Structure formats: C-alpha cells, structure tokens
C-alpha cells in the first residue's frame, strides 16, 4: 500500500463518481485540464470514457516542454555547440526538434548533453569538473522554478563559477487569462494544476472566476482526484454557478508555500516570454535578477541564434490552446510518433499527442 | 513535468533528507519547506521537497468521497 496514492485509485469510489457525473451532466460543456500531468493521468486512466459524452475534456498549455518556443530550443542548441559547454536538462527536452537539430542530434555529434533529475545534480557536476561550463536549462512552471532558484542560491553559497542557468521558466496566471479570454477556446471550466498551486496557493485563479465567470477547481492527479474534480465542476455547471474550489487540500494551502515563493522571487523577476502556440505573454516568464546575473546564461554567453522556422505541418500550437485535438493533425501517428517526433507535443511524456498516442482517444 | 510524488522522510542530515518514495529511497533537498521532521510525508519534485502533506486533510478527503459517493 502506497500511502496517499492507493486510496485515490479506489475502483469503487471511481465507479460511483462516474455514475454521479453522468447523472449530473445533462448539457454539453467543455473543461480544460491545464496541466500536462493531468492530461497524462486522464488518458492513462480512461477518464474521458468514464464521464460520458456531455463533458468534453480539452488539454491546455501546461506541459513546459511543449510550450517552450522553437527559438528557445534553437538557443539551447547554439549554447550546446560552444566547446567546453555542458548542457544539462530534464529528459523530455532532449528530443524536441529545433529548426535544424535537437539536443539528441547534438549529443550524437559529440556535444556534452546530460539529462538530470534535479538542478542540484548540476551543481555537483560543476564542482567535480571545474574546467567545463555547466548550463542548466531551467524549464517548468511555478512548481519547478523554486528548485532552480534554490540551486542558484546554493551556487552562490558554494562560490561556484562554472554553473549557469538558462531561465526559460513560465508562470501560469497570465497564460490562463489569455486562454479563457480567447473566444475560440470555448472553455466553460478549468481543472487547475495541483502542484503549481502547491507553491502559488489558490488566489491566482480568483481573477479567472471573477472576471471571466469560469469555474476553477484545483485537482490532484489520481483517478479519484480527477473524477471528483469533474463531478464538482459538472455540478456547478448544472446549477449555473461559478466558483473556485480547492479539491487538493492535502497538498494545497490557500496561501501556498511561502518559503518556496520567497526563494523563487529572490532569484527571479517577472519577464516577457514567448509560448509556443500562443505567442508573447507579457509578465509570464521569469528572468534572473541582476543580483544573480553571473549565473545567467543569457547574459554570460554571447550567442547568435539563427532565425527559427516552425515545422509548417505541425499543429502543436493549436493543440496546446485546446482549439484542435491530435486526431485533427495529418502527421499524428504516421509521420509523427514518439520514436520520430515532429512536434514537442509528441516528444514530452506529458504532451497531449504523446498521451493520445500511448493511451488512445 | 509538474509531477510530484508523496514520500516519507526517513532521516535528515543538515538540509538533505532520505525520503522513501514508493519503496525507493531518494536523497531530497529540504530548502523549500519549513521545519521538516522525520516521519512526515512530503511531495517530492525534481529532487526537492516542495510541500508537506496534510495528513488530516488527506484523510478527510478520502472519507468524504467514501461517505458521499460510495454509501448514499
């Protein structure tokens, strides 16, 4: 028995919830699950099939690998081509195609590219191999950004002079606002990311509820979590009510994790950033504050990034915004597969295309 | 990528803990949480503990769904 996991996979509760959802959802409506982890769990557990046809689940822009712009991928590749540089990254970024290469291609050509589990690992490498320059590609939302920030602070304490961070983190509030503002997205309710909320707290969703009248429910990742979240949202929809619900109280406090937020904003400050499929969203990125500029790969490496060109046949951008589904893409499952991905959504284990390919519609 | 897994703190050495996650023991940095103690459950993400799990609220949630949806 794995505590805090197995009880949230209870088949009896799941089947009861399935029946309740079908009974309560008498009109069609659209729920967007924002987080890539939710997308994966929904597909893996066959949630869409359990909730009936009136509720349409749409995937959102919550896979950090998928929303990293192609220009940023090309920037990482350019950094990887500088002799003496070591690129350290979470595994999913490894196979994402840039304009004419990927990190996997660069490694095959002799580049020093390393997959890491944690930013902390990179600090250890930097200590062990002082002759090399270690660049950690920092992607991820509010969940991951504090871990990167903590590694920068630790690098300062250790007086490490060969550790750099490429800040590509993104934050949720402005992106969510952009998603619900778009008329073509037709979002009636949001399943909000549980682990982002662990850090931020619940307040970031209040403007979505109040300004756009879209219900938000913060959810955990197990089947009972997701089905109960969908039930709560369906019940609100049927009653024509709008509300913010925290359905992941075992991990999400109203005011989030104050210590992690303090560390996050000690190192980072809001910046503009480009999201694949959405474009520039002001204030939705995280740049490194001047105080820590010596660890900032953007400032410390003068790199020419070639003009980036998106694959014209890939519709990742529209999939990330819920406008299209993987089955709408001519490449899906034929020219684009997990073994030979054409777009980021097929690369990442949390990408919508990857989840559809692996677990079916 | 925002995946986190619950694990139990086995012991603490300075700012690092050994945490048991689904039967596997991992080294986890404690920079991001306040006053961790042995025996507590934490969510582990990218090598860091990012939050303590609220035992009472976890119990309440599962009891709530059992009561509300399994037996009515």
Interface residues (C-beta under 8 A of the other chain):
Chain A: X2 X3 X4 X5 X7 X8 X10 X12 X13 X16 X17 X20 X35 X36 X37 X62 X63 X64 X65 X90 X92 X117 X118 X119 X120 X121 X139 X140 X141 X143 X144 X146 X147 X150 X153 X154 X193 X194 X195 X196 X198 X199 X221 X224 X228 X247 X249 X250 X251 X252 X253 X257 X259 X260 X263 X348 X350
Chain B: X1 X2 X3 X4 X5 X6 X8 X22 X23 X29 X31 X32 X33 X34 X41 X43 X45 X46 X47 X48 X50 X51 X53 X54 X55 X57 X58 X60 X61 X62 X65 X66 X69 X70
